[in-house]
Amino acid sequence: MFRGREMAHTELGRRLLDKLAEDLKELGTVDAYPKLDGRNMVMVLAPAKRQVARESHEAVAEAQEGSG
């Protein structure tokens, strides 16, 4: 959410969201790129289904090996 004079520098908010998407690219993908909606800038991220499934499968396998 931008307040007051921050509205004059919305590109800084866009850069921040782009950096967030870059940092989280291993965990998810961008469903909707940053968009200015009034005073709010919104971006939608979705989890990477393969990565989440693989990690949970590996965690279960490690738990079974450790207990068996």
PQR file with spaces between the fields and no chain letter, atoms N, CA, C, O and H, PARSE charges and radii, in Angstrom:
ATOM       1  N    MET     1       0.848   -1.169    0.000 -0.4000 1.5000
ATOM       2  CA   MET     1       0.000    0.000    0.000 -0.0000 2.0000
ATOM       3  C    MET     1       0.896    1.234    0.000  0.5500 1.7000
ATOM       4  O    MET     1       1.803    1.367    0.822 -0.5500 1.4000
ATOM       5  N    PHE     2       0.622    2.118   -0.928 -0.4000 1.5000
ATOM       6  CA   PHE     2       1.379    3.357   -1.033 -0.0000 2.0000
ATOM       7  C    PHE     2       0.612    4.466   -0.320  0.5500 1.7000
ATOM       8  O    PHE     2      -0.613    4.551   -0.399 -0.5500 1.4000
ATOM       9  H    PHE     2      -0.114    2.010   -1.595  0.4000 1.0000
ATOM      10  N    ARG     3       1.367    5.313    0.377 -0.4000 1.5000
ATOM      11  CA   ARG     3       0.750    6.427    1.095 -0.0000 2.0000
ATOM      12  C    ARG     3       1.403    7.726    0.654  0.5500 1.7000
ATOM      13  O    ARG     3       2.604    7.774    0.387 -0.5500 1.4000
ATOM      14  H    ARG     3       2.363    5.243    0.441  0.4000 1.0000
ATOM      15  N    GLY     4       0.608    8.764    0.581 -0.4000 1.5000
ATOM      16  CA   GLY     4       1.109   10.111    0.309 -0.0000 2.0000
ATOM      17  C    GLY     4       2.040   10.197   -0.884  0.5500 1.7000
ATOM      18  O    GLY     4       1.675    9.832   -2.001 -0.5500 1.4000
ATOM      19  H    GLY     4      -0.368    8.725    0.798  0.4000 1.0000
ATOM      20  N    ARG     5       3.244   10.682   -0.634 -0.4000 1.5000
ATOM      21  CA   ARG     5       4.222   10.896   -1.707 -0.0000 2.0000
ATOM      22  C    ARG     5       4.784    9.596   -2.274  0.5500 1.7000
ATOM      23  O    ARG     5       5.440    9.608   -3.316 -0.5500 1.4000
ATOM      24  H    ARG     5       3.541   10.979    0.274  0.4000 1.0000
ATOM      25  N    GLU     6       4.535    8.490   -1.606 -0.4000 1.5000
ATOM      26  CA   GLU     6       4.994    7.200   -2.137 -0.0000 2.0000
ATOM      27  C    GLU     6       4.364    6.923   -3.506  0.5500 1.7000
ATOM      28  O    GLU     6       4.936    6.188   -4.310 -0.5500 1.4000
ATOM      29  H    GLU     6       4.001    8.481   -0.760  0.4000 1.0000
ATOM      30  N    MET     7       3.204    7.498   -3.772 -0.4000 1.5000
ATOM      31  CA   MET     7       2.538    7.296   -5.060 -0.0000 2.0000
ATOM      32  C    MET     7       3.380    7.837   -6.216  0.5500 1.7000
ATOM      33  O    MET     7       3.198    7.422   -7.361 -0.5500 1.4000
ATOM      34  H    MET     7       2.739    8.095   -3.118  0.4000 1.0000
ATOM      35  N    ALA     8       4.288    8.746   -5.930 -0.4000 1.5000
ATOM      36  CA   ALA     8       5.153    9.293   -6.973 -0.0000 2.0000
ATOM      37  C    ALA     8       6.297    8.340   -7.307  0.5500 1.7000
ATOM      38  O    ALA     8       7.011    8.547   -8.288 -0.5500 1.4000
ATOM      39  H    ALA     8       4.436    9.083   -5.000  0.4000 1.0000
ATOM      40  N    HIS     9       6.473    7.298   -6.496 -0.4000 1.5000
ATOM      41  CA   HIS     9       7.593    6.367   -6.686 -0.0000 2.0000
ATOM      42  C    HIS     9       7.119    4.911   -6.667  0.5500 1.7000
ATOM      43  O    HIS     9       7.689    4.077   -5.964 -0.5500 1.4000
ATOM      44  H    HIS     9       5.893    7.130   -5.699  0.4000 1.0000
ATOM      45  N    THR    10       6.098    4.619   -7.426 -0.4000 1.5000
ATOM      46  CA   THR    10       5.569    3.259   -7.460 -0.0000 2.0000
ATOM      47  C    THR    10       6.561    2.273   -8.071  0.5500 1.7000
ATOM      48  O    THR    10       6.456    1.067   -7.850 -0.5500 1.4000
ATOM      49  H    THR    10       5.635    5.297   -7.998  0.4000 1.0000
ATOM      50  N    GLU    11       7.531    2.789   -8.846 -0.4000 1.5000
ATOM      51  CA   GLU    11       8.533    1.884   -9.446 -0.0000 2.0000
ATOM      52  C    GLU    11       9.367    1.196   -8.372  0.5500 1.7000
ATOM      53  O    GLU    11       9.866    0.092   -8.594 -0.5500 1.4000
ATOM      54  H    GLU    11       7.616    3.769   -9.026  0.4000 1.0000
ATOM      55  N    LEU    12       9.526    1.828   -7.215 -0.4000 1.5000
ATOM      56  CA   LEU    12      10.269    1.194   -6.116 -0.0000 2.0000
ATOM      57  C    LEU    12       9.494   -0.006   -5.575  0.5500 1.7000
ATOM      58  O    LEU    12      10.088   -1.033   -5.249 -0.5500 1.4000
ATOM      59  H    LEU    12       9.121    2.724   -7.035  0.4000 1.0000
ATOM      60  N    GLY    13       8.196    0.119   -5.481 -0.4000 1.5000
ATOM      61  CA   GLY    13       7.363   -1.004   -5.050 -0.0000 2.0000
ATOM      62  C    GLY    13       7.406   -2.132   -6.056  0.5500 1.7000
ATOM      63  O    GLY    13       7.439   -3.306   -5.687 -0.5500 1.4000
ATOM      64  H    GLY    13       7.714    0.954   -5.746  0.4000 1.0000
ATOM      65  N    ARG    14       7.406   -1.772   -7.337 -0.4000 1.5000
ATOM      66  CA   ARG    14       7.481   -2.775   -8.404 -0.0000 2.0000
ATOM      67  C    ARG    14       8.805   -3.543   -8.322  0.5500 1.7000
ATOM      68  O    ARG    14       8.831   -4.766   -8.453 -0.5500 1.4000
ATOM      69  H    ARG    14       7.379   -0.819   -7.637  0.4000 1.0000
ATOM      70  N    ARG    15       9.907   -2.807   -8.102 -0.4000 1.5000
ATOM      71  CA   ARG    15      11.219   -3.462   -7.978 -0.0000 2.0000
ATOM      72  C    ARG    15      11.247   -4.405   -6.779  0.5500 1.7000
ATOM      73  O    ARG    15      11.831   -5.486   -6.849 -0.5500 1.4000
ATOM      74  H    ARG    15       9.886   -1.813   -7.995  0.4000 1.0000
ATOM      75  N    LEU    16      10.621   -3.998   -5.684 -0.4000 1.5000
ATOM      76  CA   LEU    16      10.587   -4.827   -4.488 -0.0000 2.0000
ATOM      77  C    LEU    16       9.831   -6.132   -4.749  0.5500 1.7000
ATOM      78  O    LEU    16      10.280   -7.202   -4.338 -0.5500 1.4000
ATOM      79  H    LEU    16      10.147   -3.119   -5.627  0.4000 1.0000
ATOM      80  N    LEU    17       8.699   -6.045   -5.422 -0.4000 1.5000
ATOM      81  CA   LEU    17       7.935   -7.255   -5.732 -0.0000 2.0000
ATOM      82  C    LEU    17       8.664   -8.136   -6.749  0.5500 1.7000
ATOM      83  O    LEU    17       8.602   -9.362   -6.662 -0.5500 1.4000
ATOM      84  H    LEU    17       8.334   -5.176   -5.755  0.4000 1.0000
ATOM      85  N    ASP    18       9.348   -7.524   -7.706 -0.4000 1.5000
ATOM      86  CA   ASP    18      10.134   -8.303   -8.672 -0.0000 2.0000
ATOM      87  C    ASP    18      11.259   -9.056   -7.969  0.5500 1.7000
ATOM      88  O    ASP    18      11.539  -10.209   -8.296 -0.5500 1.4000
ATOM      89  H    ASP    18       9.398   -6.528   -7.777  0.4000 1.0000
ATOM      90  N    LYS    19      11.907   -8.396   -6.998 -0.4000 1.5000
ATOM      91  CA   LYS    19      12.977   -9.047   -6.240 -0.0000 2.0000
ATOM      92  C    LYS    19      12.418  -10.197   -5.406  0.5500 1.7000
ATOM      93  O    LYS    19      13.046  -11.250   -5.300 -0.5500 1.4000
ATOM      94  H    LYS    19      11.679   -7.459   -6.732  0.4000 1.0000
ATOM      95  N    LEU    20      11.251  -10.001   -4.818 -0.4000 1.5000
ATOM      96  CA   LEU    20      10.602  -11.057   -4.045 -0.0000 2.0000
ATOM      97  C    LEU    20      10.319  -12.271   -4.931  0.5500 1.7000
ATOM      98  O    LEU    20      10.574  -13.409   -4.536 -0.5500 1.4000
ATOM      99  H    LEU    20      10.741   -9.146   -4.904  0.4000 1.0000
ATOM     100  N    ALA    21       9.793  -12.022   -6.121 -0.4000 1.5000
ATOM     101  CA   ALA    21       9.505  -13.123   -7.055 -0.0000 2.0000
ATOM     102  C    ALA    21      10.785  -13.846   -7.447  0.5500 1.7000
ATOM     103  O    ALA    21      10.791  -15.072   -7.555 -0.5500 1.4000
ATOM     104  H    ALA    21       9.586  -11.098   -6.441  0.4000 1.0000
ATOM     105  N    GLU    22      11.866  -13.109   -7.662 -0.4000 1.5000
ATOM     106  CA   GLU    22      13.152  -13.705   -8.018 -0.0000 2.0000
ATOM     107  C    GLU    22      13.688  -14.560   -6.872  0.5500 1.7000
ATOM     108  O    GLU    22      14.198  -15.657   -7.098 -0.5500 1.4000
ATOM     109  H    GLU    22      11.861  -12.113   -7.575  0.4000 1.0000
ATOM     110  N    ASP    23      13.572  -14.058   -5.644 -0.4000 1.5000
ATOM     111  CA   ASP    23      14.064  -14.796   -4.481 -0.0000 2.0000
ATOM     112  C    ASP    23      13.259  -16.071   -4.231  0.5500 1.7000
ATOM     113  O    ASP    23      13.793  -17.043   -3.696 -0.5500 1.4000
ATOM     114  H    ASP    23      13.157  -13.167   -5.461  0.4000 1.0000
ATOM     115  N    LEU    24      11.993  -16.074   -4.609 -0.4000 1.5000
ATOM     116  CA   LEU    24      11.125  -17.219   -4.344 -0.0000 2.0000
ATOM     117  C    LEU    24      10.897  -18.104   -5.562  0.5500 1.7000
ATOM     118  O    LEU    24      10.021  -18.968   -5.540 -0.5500 1.4000
ATOM     119  H    LEU    24      11.560  -15.284   -5.043  0.4000 1.0000
ATOM     120  N    LYS    25      11.682  -17.900   -6.636 -0.4000 1.5000
ATOM     121  CA   LYS    25      11.428  -18.643   -7.872 -0.0000 2.0000
ATOM     122  C    LYS    25      11.568  -20.154   -7.699  0.5500 1.7000
ATOM     123  O    LYS    25      10.959  -20.909   -8.457 -0.5500 1.4000
ATOM     124  H    LYS    25      12.394  -17.198   -6.653  0.4000 1.0000
ATOM     125  N    GLU    26      12.350  -20.614   -6.726 -0.4000 1.5000
ATOM     126  CA   GLU    26      12.484  -22.052   -6.485 -0.0000 2.0000
ATOM     127  C    GLU    26      11.241  -22.615   -5.807  0.5500 1.7000
ATOM     128  O    GLU    26      10.944  -23.801   -5.945 -0.5500 1.4000
ATOM     129  H    GLU    26      12.845  -20.001   -6.110  0.4000 1.0000
ATOM     130  N    LEU    27      10.525  -21.786   -5.086 -0.4000 1.5000
ATOM     131  CA   LEU    27       9.370  -22.245   -4.327 -0.0000 2.0000
ATOM     132  C    LEU    27       8.040  -22.003   -5.022  0.5500 1.7000
ATOM     133  O    LEU    27       7.045  -22.650   -4.694 -0.5500 1.4000
ATOM     134  H    LEU    27      10.767  -20.822   -4.973  0.4000 1.0000
ATOM     135  N    GLY    28       8.008  -21.080   -5.975 -0.4000 1.5000
ATOM     136  CA   GLY    28       6.744  -20.777   -6.621 -0.0000 2.0000
ATOM     137  C    GLY    28       6.909  -19.985   -7.896  0.5500 1.7000
ATOM     138  O    GLY    28       8.017  -19.636   -8.305 -0.5500 1.4000
ATOM     139  H    GLY    28       8.816  -20.554   -6.241  0.4000 1.0000
ATOM     140  N    THR    29       5.778  -19.712   -8.511 -0.4000 1.5000
ATOM     141  CA   THR    29       5.761  -18.963   -9.758 -0.0000 2.0000
ATOM     142  C    THR    29       4.803  -17.787   -9.624  0.5500 1.7000
ATOM     143  O    THR    29       3.921  -17.779   -8.765 -0.5500 1.4000
ATOM     144  H    THR    29       4.878  -19.995   -8.179  0.4000 1.0000
ATOM     145  N    VAL    30       4.991  -16.800  -10.483 -0.4000 1.5000
ATOM     146  CA   VAL    30       4.125  -15.626  -10.488 -0.0000 2.0000
ATOM     147  C    VAL    30       2.893  -15.940  -11.330  0.5500 1.7000
ATOM     148  O    VAL    30       3.004  -16.224  -12.523 -0.5500 1.4000
ATOM     149  H    VAL    30       5.707  -16.807  -11.181  0.4000 1.0000
ATOM     150  N    ASP    31       1.723  -15.886  -10.704 -0.4000 1.5000
ATOM     151  CA   ASP    31       0.469  -16.076  -11.439 -0.0000 2.0000
ATOM     152  C    ASP    31      -0.002  -14.771  -12.056  0.5500 1.7000
ATOM     153  O    ASP    31      -0.474  -14.748  -13.193 -0.5500 1.4000
ATOM     154  H    ASP    31       1.633  -15.655   -9.735  0.4000 1.0000
ATOM     155  N    ALA    32       0.124  -13.689  -11.309 -0.4000 1.5000
ATOM     156  CA   ALA    32      -0.256  -12.369  -11.813 -0.0000 2.0000
ATOM     157  C    ALA    32       0.856  -11.394  -11.449  0.5500 1.7000
ATOM     158  O    ALA    32       1.189  -11.234  -10.275 -0.5500 1.4000
ATOM     159  H    ALA    32       0.508  -13.708  -10.386  0.4000 1.0000
ATOM     160  N    TYR    33       1.417  -10.757  -12.437 -0.4000 1.5000
ATOM     161  CA   TYR    33       2.525   -9.837  -12.218 -0.0000 2.0000
ATOM     162  C    TYR    33       2.040   -8.578  -11.491  0.5500 1.7000
ATOM     163  O    TYR    33       0.846   -8.280  -11.500 -0.5500 1.4000
ATOM     164  H    TYR    33       1.147  -10.886  -13.391  0.4000 1.0000
ATOM     165  N    PRO    34       2.959   -7.841  -10.862 -0.5600 1.5000
ATOM     166  CA   PRO    34       2.556   -6.660  -10.084  0.2800 2.0000
ATOM     167  C    PRO    34       1.698   -5.693  -10.899  0.5500 1.7000
ATOM     168  O    PRO    34       2.007   -5.351  -12.041 -0.5500 1.4000
ATOM     169  N    LYS    35       0.619   -5.275  -10.266 -0.4000 1.5000
ATOM     170  CA   LYS    35      -0.329   -4.381  -10.919 -0.0000 2.0000
ATOM     171  C    LYS    35      -0.761   -3.330   -9.900  0.5500 1.7000
ATOM     172  O    LYS    35      -1.056   -3.660   -8.751 -0.5500 1.4000
ATOM     173  H    LYS    35       0.367   -5.553   -9.339  0.4000 1.0000
ATOM     174  N    LEU    36      -0.797   -2.083  -10.312 -0.4000 1.5000
ATOM     175  CA   LEU    36      -1.214   -1.001   -9.436 -0.0000 2.0000
ATOM     176  C    LEU    36      -2.730   -0.908   -9.459  0.5500 1.7000
ATOM     177  O    LEU    36      -3.337   -0.731  -10.516 -0.5500 1.4000
ATOM     178  H    LEU    36      -0.557   -1.815  -11.245  0.4000 1.0000
ATOM     179  N    ASP    37      -3.333   -1.027   -8.290 -0.4000 1.5000
ATOM     180  CA   ASP    37      -4.782   -0.976   -8.144 -0.0000 2.0000
ATOM     181  C    ASP    37      -5.101    0.131   -7.145  0.5500 1.7000
ATOM     182  O    ASP    37      -5.197   -0.119   -5.943 -0.5500 1.4000
ATOM     183  H    ASP    37      -2.841   -1.170   -7.431  0.4000 1.0000
ATOM     184  N    GLY    38      -5.262    1.328   -7.635 -0.4000 1.5000
ATOM     185  CA   GLY    38      -5.450    2.470   -6.742 -0.0000 2.0000
ATOM     186  C    GLY    38      -4.147    2.759   -6.009  0.5500 1.7000
ATOM     187  O    GLY    38      -3.138    3.070   -6.640 -0.5500 1.4000
ATOM     188  H    GLY    38      -5.184    1.531   -8.611  0.4000 1.0000
ATOM     189  N    ARG    39      -4.160    2.662   -4.699 -0.4000 1.5000
ATOM     190  CA   ARG    39      -2.957    2.873   -3.899 -0.0000 2.0000
ATOM     191  C    ARG    39      -2.265    1.553   -3.541  0.5500 1.7000
ATOM     192  O    ARG    39      -1.248    1.555   -2.847 -0.5500 1.4000
ATOM     193  H    ARG    39      -4.980    2.410   -4.186  0.4000 1.0000
ATOM     194  N    ASN    40      -2.801    0.454   -4.003 -0.4000 1.5000
ATOM     195  CA   ASN    40      -2.238   -0.863   -3.696 -0.0000 2.0000
ATOM     196  C    ASN    40      -1.563   -1.456   -4.923  0.5500 1.7000
ATOM     197  O    ASN    40      -2.053   -1.310   -6.043 -0.5500 1.4000
ATOM     198  H    ASN    40      -3.627    0.452   -4.567  0.4000 1.0000
ATOM     199  N    MET    41      -0.438   -2.123   -4.707 -0.4000 1.5000
ATOM     200  CA   MET    41       0.199   -2.871   -5.771 -0.0000 2.0000
ATOM     201  C    MET    41       0.061   -4.343   -5.390  0.5500 1.7000
ATOM     202  O    MET    41       0.432   -4.751   -4.290 -0.5500 1.4000
ATOM     203  H    MET    41      -0.040   -2.241   -3.798  0.4000 1.0000
ATOM     204  N    VAL    42      -0.478   -5.128   -6.318 -0.4000 1.5000
ATOM     205  CA   VAL    42      -0.824   -6.516   -6.026 -0.0000 2.0000
ATOM     206  C    VAL    42      -0.085   -7.448   -6.973  0.5500 1.7000
ATOM     207  O    VAL    42       0.025   -7.173   -8.167 -0.5500 1.4000
ATOM     208  H    VAL    42      -0.779   -4.797   -7.212  0.4000 1.0000
ATOM     209  N    MET    43       0.427   -8.563   -6.430 -0.4000 1.5000
ATOM     210  CA   MET    43       1.050   -9.615   -7.223 -0.0000 2.0000
ATOM     211  C    MET    43       0.578  -10.941   -6.637  0.5500 1.7000
ATOM     212  O    MET    43       0.489  -11.086   -5.418 -0.5500 1.4000
ATOM     213  H    MET    43       0.339   -8.787   -5.460  0.4000 1.0000
ATOM     214  N    VAL    44       0.277  -11.904   -7.498 -0.4000 1.5000
ATOM     215  CA   VAL    44      -0.191  -13.209   -7.042 -0.0000 2.0000
ATOM     216  C    VAL    44       0.893  -14.240   -7.312  0.5500 1.7000
ATOM     217  O    VAL    44       1.376  -14.374   -8.436 -0.5500 1.4000
ATOM     218  H    VAL    44       0.350  -11.786   -8.489  0.4000 1.0000
ATOM     219  N    LEU    45       1.272  -14.972   -6.259 -0.4000 1.5000
ATOM     220  CA   LEU    45       2.253  -16.057   -6.364 -0.0000 2.0000
ATOM     221  C    LEU    45       1.560  -17.386   -6.100  0.5500 1.7000
ATOM     222  O    LEU    45       0.632  -17.464   -5.296 -0.5500 1.4000
ATOM     223  H    LEU    45       0.881  -14.863   -5.345  0.4000 1.0000
ATOM     224  N    ALA    46       2.010  -18.413   -6.774 -0.4000 1.5000
ATOM     225  CA   ALA    46       1.475  -19.758   -6.575 -0.0000 2.0000
ATOM     226  C    ALA    46       2.630  -20.697   -6.261  0.5500 1.7000
ATOM     227  O    ALA    46       3.724  -20.531   -6.800 -0.5500 1.4000
ATOM     228  H    ALA    46       2.764  -18.350   -7.428  0.4000 1.0000
ATOM     229  N    PRO    47       2.402  -21.682   -5.394 -0.5600 1.5000
ATOM     230  CA   PRO    47       3.486  -22.624   -5.070  0.2800 2.0000
ATOM     231  C    PRO    47       3.843  -23.478   -6.276  0.5500 1.7000
ATOM     232  O    PRO    47       3.002  -23.780   -7.123 -0.5500 1.4000
ATOM     233  N    ALA    48       5.123  -23.862   -6.330 -0.4000 1.5000
ATOM     234  CA   ALA    48       5.580  -24.768   -7.382 -0.0000 2.0000
ATOM     235  C    ALA    48       5.170  -26.171   -6.957  0.5500 1.7000
ATOM     236  O    ALA    48       5.713  -26.712   -5.994 -0.5500 1.4000
ATOM     237  H    ALA    48       5.806  -23.617   -5.642  0.4000 1.0000
ATOM     238  N    LYS    49       4.229  -26.755   -7.660 -0.4000 1.5000
ATOM     239  CA   LYS    49       3.658  -28.040   -7.255 -0.0000 2.0000
ATOM     240  C    LYS    49       4.692  -29.151   -7.231  0.5500 1.7000
ATOM     241  O    LYS    49       4.701  -29.970   -6.311 -0.5500 1.4000
ATOM     242  H    LYS    49       3.788  -26.316   -8.442  0.4000 1.0000
ATOM     243  N    ARG    50       5.552  -29.189   -8.218 -0.4000 1.5000
ATOM     244  CA   ARG    50       6.557  -30.256   -8.275 -0.0000 2.0000
ATOM     245  C    ARG    50       7.514  -30.168   -7.106  0.5500 1.7000
ATOM     246  O    ARG    50       7.826  -31.180   -6.477 -0.5500 1.4000
ATOM     247  H    ARG    50       5.545  -28.524   -8.964  0.4000 1.0000
ATOM     248  N    GLN    51       7.983  -28.968   -6.810 -0.4000 1.5000
ATOM     249  CA   GLN    51       8.960  -28.777   -5.737 -0.0000 2.0000
ATOM     250  C    GLN    51       8.357  -29.169   -4.391  0.5500 1.7000
ATOM     251  O    GLN    51       9.003  -29.865   -3.608 -0.5500 1.4000
ATOM     252  H    GLN    51       7.730  -28.146   -7.321  0.4000 1.0000
ATOM     253  N    VAL    52       7.147  -28.740   -4.115 -0.4000 1.5000
ATOM     254  CA   VAL    52       6.502  -29.031   -2.840 -0.0000 2.0000
ATOM     255  C    VAL    52       6.280  -30.529   -2.714  0.5500 1.7000
ATOM     256  O    VAL    52       6.551  -31.104   -1.659 -0.5500 1.4000
ATOM     257  H    VAL    52       6.622  -28.174   -4.752  0.4000 1.0000
ATOM     258  N    ALA    53       5.792  -31.171   -3.769 -0.4000 1.5000
ATOM     259  CA   ALA    53       5.546  -32.608   -3.723 -0.0000 2.0000
ATOM     260  C    ALA    53       6.847  -33.373   -3.545  0.5500 1.7000
ATOM     261  O    ALA    53       6.892  -34.336   -2.779 -0.5500 1.4000
ATOM     262  H    ALA    53       5.573  -30.704   -4.626  0.4000 1.0000
ATOM     263  N    ARG    54       7.903  -32.968   -4.233 -0.4000 1.5000
ATOM     264  CA   ARG    54       9.194  -33.639   -4.137 -0.0000 2.0000
ATOM     265  C    ARG    54       9.756  -33.514   -2.726  0.5500 1.7000
ATOM     266  O    ARG    54      10.243  -34.498   -2.168 -0.5500 1.4000
ATOM     267  H    ARG    54       7.867  -32.186   -4.855  0.4000 1.0000
ATOM     268  N    GLU    55       9.697  -32.326   -2.145 -0.4000 1.5000
ATOM     269  CA   GLU    55      10.237  -32.116   -0.807 -0.0000 2.0000
ATOM     270  C    GLU    55       9.467  -32.930    0.231  0.5500 1.7000
ATOM     271  O    GLU    55      10.071  -33.512    1.132 -0.5500 1.4000
ATOM     272  H    GLU    55       9.302  -31.527   -2.598  0.4000 1.0000
ATOM     273  N    SER    56       8.146  -32.976    0.113 -0.4000 1.5000
ATOM     274  CA   SER    56       7.371  -33.738    1.092 -0.0000 2.0000
ATOM     275  C    SER    56       7.637  -35.234    0.928  0.5500 1.7000
ATOM     276  O    SER    56       7.682  -35.968    1.915 -0.5500 1.4000
ATOM     277  H    SER    56       7.655  -32.503   -0.619  0.4000 1.0000
ATOM     278  N    HIS    57       7.814  -35.688   -0.310 -0.4000 1.5000
ATOM     279  CA   HIS    57       8.115  -37.095   -0.552 -0.0000 2.0000
ATOM     280  C    HIS    57       9.482  -37.457    0.027  0.5500 1.7000
ATOM     281  O    HIS    57       9.640  -38.516    0.633 -0.5500 1.4000
ATOM     282  H    HIS    57       7.778  -35.092   -1.112  0.4000 1.0000
ATOM     283  N    GLU    58      10.473  -36.573   -0.160 -0.4000 1.5000
ATOM     284  CA   GLU    58      11.808  -36.813    0.380 -0.0000 2.0000
ATOM     285  C    GLU    58      11.793  -36.820    1.892  0.5500 1.7000
ATOM     286  O    GLU    58      12.487  -37.627    2.511 -0.5500 1.4000
ATOM     287  H    GLU    58      10.344  -35.712   -0.652  0.4000 1.0000
ATOM     288  N    ALA    59      11.011  -35.932    2.507 -0.4000 1.5000
ATOM     289  CA   ALA    59      10.930  -35.877    3.965 -0.0000 2.0000
ATOM     290  C    ALA    59      10.316  -37.156    4.521  0.5500 1.7000
ATOM     291  O    ALA    59      10.767  -37.663    5.548 -0.5500 1.4000
ATOM     292  H    ALA    59      10.447  -35.276    2.004  0.4000 1.0000
ATOM     293  N    VAL    60       9.306  -37.675    3.862 -0.4000 1.5000
ATOM     294  CA   VAL    60       8.682  -38.928    4.314 -0.0000 2.0000
ATOM     295  C    VAL    60       9.665  -40.085    4.166  0.5500 1.7000
ATOM     296  O    VAL    60       9.755  -40.935    5.052 -0.5500 1.4000
ATOM     297  H    VAL    60       8.939  -37.263    3.028  0.4000 1.0000
ATOM     298  N    ALA    61      10.403  -40.128    3.057 -0.4000 1.5000
ATOM     299  CA   ALA    61      11.368  -41.197    2.833 -0.0000 2.0000
ATOM     300  C    ALA    61      12.483  -41.153    3.883  0.5500 1.7000
ATOM     301  O    ALA    61      12.897  -42.198    4.386 -0.5500 1.4000
ATOM     302  H    ALA    61      10.330  -39.438    2.337  0.4000 1.0000
ATOM     303  N    GLU    62      12.969  -39.962    4.215 -0.4000 1.5000
ATOM     304  CA   GLU    62      14.012  -39.836    5.230 -0.0000 2.0000
ATOM     305  C    GLU    62      13.497  -40.260    6.600  0.5500 1.7000
ATOM     306  O    GLU    62      14.229  -40.884    7.368 -0.5500 1.4000
ATOM     307  H    GLU    62      12.632  -39.113    3.807  0.4000 1.0000
ATOM     308  N    ALA    63      12.258  -39.931    6.912 -0.4000 1.5000
ATOM     309  CA   ALA    63      11.680  -40.293    8.199 -0.0000 2.0000
ATOM     310  C    ALA    63      11.546  -41.814    8.297  0.5500 1.7000
ATOM     311  O    ALA    63      11.795  -42.398    9.352 -0.5500 1.4000
ATOM     312  H    ALA    63      11.664  -39.423    6.289  0.4000 1.0000
ATOM     313  N    GLN    64      11.154  -42.445    7.200 -0.4000 1.5000
ATOM     314  CA   GLN    64      11.012  -43.902    7.207 -0.0000 2.0000
ATOM     315  C    GLN    64      12.361  -44.590    7.335  0.5500 1.7000
ATOM     316  O    GLN    64      12.468  -45.606    8.021 -0.5500 1.4000
ATOM     317  H    GLN    64      10.952  -41.971    6.343  0.4000 1.0000
ATOM     318  N    GLU    65      13.388  -44.063    6.692 -0.4000 1.5000
ATOM     319  CA   GLU    65      14.730  -44.647    6.780 -0.0000 2.0000
ATOM     320  C    GLU    65      15.284  -44.493    8.189  0.5500 1.7000
ATOM     321  O    GLU    65      15.939  -45.403    8.697 -0.5500 1.4000
ATOM     322  H    GLU    65      13.301  -43.238    6.134  0.4000 1.0000
ATOM     323  N    GLY    66      15.033  -43.374    8.816 -0.4000 1.5000
ATOM     324  CA   GLY    66      15.537  -43.115   10.159 -0.0000 2.0000
ATOM     325  C    GLY    66      14.890  -43.968   11.213  0.5500 1.7000
ATOM     326  O    GLY    66      15.537  -44.319   12.200 -0.5500 1.4000
ATOM     327  H    GLY    66      14.501  -42.635    8.403  0.4000 1.0000
ATOM     328  N    SER    67      13.622  -44.315   11.036 -0.4000 1.5000
ATOM     329  CA   SER    67      12.907  -45.098   12.036 -0.0000 2.0000
ATOM     330  C    SER    67      13.022  -46.603   11.796  0.5500 1.7000
ATOM     331  O    SER    67      12.684  -47.401   12.671 -0.5500 1.4000
ATOM     332  H    SER    67      13.097  -44.029   10.234  0.4000 1.0000
ATOM     333  N    GLY    68      13.496  -46.985   10.620 -0.4000 1.5000
ATOM     334  CA   GLY    68      13.498  -48.415   10.271 -0.0000 2.0000
ATOM     335  C    GLY    68      14.772  -49.082   10.357  0.5500 1.7000
ATOM     336  O    GLY    68      14.862  -50.279   10.082 -0.5500 1.4000
ATOM     337  H    GLY    68      13.770  -46.337    9.910  0.4000 1.0000
